Amino acid sequence: MKQCWRWFGPQDTVALPDLHMVGVEGIVTALHHIAPGAVWPDPEIAKRQKTLSAAGFAWDVVESLPVSETIKTQGAEARQHIAAYKESLEALARHGIETVCYNFMPILDWTRTTLRAPQPHGGTAMLFELLAFSVFDLHILARAGAEQDYSEAQRATAAARFAEMSEAERVALKSNIVAGLPGANDSWTVEDVRTQLASYAAITPERLRQNLIDFLSEVVPVAERLGLRLCCHPDDPPFGLLGLPRVMSSTGDYAAVLEAVDSPANGATLCTGSLGVRADFDAPGFVARLGDRIHFVHLRNTQRLSDDPQRPDFFEAAHLEGDTDMVAVIRALVGEEQRRKAAGRADWQIPMRPDHGQELLYDREADIMPGYPLIGRMRGLAELRGIMAAVG
């Protein structure tokens, strides 16, 4: 696998030239300053490529070319936004970029309740705790109908937790949850979330899946003509929150969408951390079933902290220490690469990156985006590289 690294652009505190010392082979980035639904202009793409080239890297994967909420809900401006998405794909193809990651998660790109939970070794990790989330949902967001999503005991515990929290703790919890993906939704307010929730009031999981299939039916033929590979990231976490539907939370979800729009340009981003939150997820099985459509891989690990089969608490574990058998999944992915190479596929090498990481050593004092520390990800990449060398 090609060993890549996510870089958030000029505002990223990790210096591009330093990544050569880490052993990084390629860069995953995006134009986060361009709003969802707008066209990515050629000059902006070229500017980013020039920055990467000056540091000795190519732009290997776009993560992500965002799908707007209007497209997801098929709102009034959906046609214009889809047209802009196609134009962006055309522009990326003109600049030789072939792999484009996106997601179809409603409103927030990922959800954690604590961004820096202390770990026994002295570092920190991101954490999702259902109780803390219920406090946000019931008492800070005060979402209409939220009571239906929690038992009487859960509501009582949430009320007690909210009552004992300071105003600073309430503000921090709100900020952590609304943060979503750095560079995407980090400026949203609680009122913005309420407004977006209203747009999903009538959208069931079945409807959202059909909206995804409708979107792919429009853009995949363009991607196929251009020689691009689109790959959808799974829901994170892979269960419903805020009464919102989820449609990419299991191997079965991926199989249904890839079958509905059956093209080599329509593929998957396998994120072992997101899908691995589900106790029933089989990562090597995902590769065995859908391996030929995996265009990009996030290798990270999560550890479940509760036995709730529907919505477990979990934290971002070290890359080799969580619920996912990382050796088994890398062995399966290397096997898939070997099959592709034997079949003569030009895209036989799958780009991967160490996703998320614990904050270690001077990460703890550095000005970094939550989940994207230098030392924590460097440790993860080194461990993953060792497995790849051993099984390859």
ABEGO torsion letter per residue (X at the ends): XBBBBBBAEAABABBAAAAAAAGBABBBBBBAABBBGBBBBAAAAAAAAAAAAAAGBBBABBOBBBBBAAAAAGBAAAAAAAAAAAAAAAAAAAAGBABBBBBABBGBABBBABABBBBAAGBBBBBBBAAAAAAAAAAAAGBBGAAAABBAAAAAAAAAAAAABBAAAAAAAAAAAAAEBBGAAAABBAAAAAAAAAAAAABBAAAAAAAAAAAAAAAAAAAAAAGBBBBBBBBOBABBBGGBBBABABAAAAAAAAAABBBAABBBBBBAAAAAABAABBAAAAAAAAAAABABBBBBBBBBABABAABBBBBBBBAAABABBAAAAAAAAAAAAAAAAAAGBAAABBBBBBBEBBBBEAAAABBBBBGBBAAAAAAAAAAAAAAAAAAX
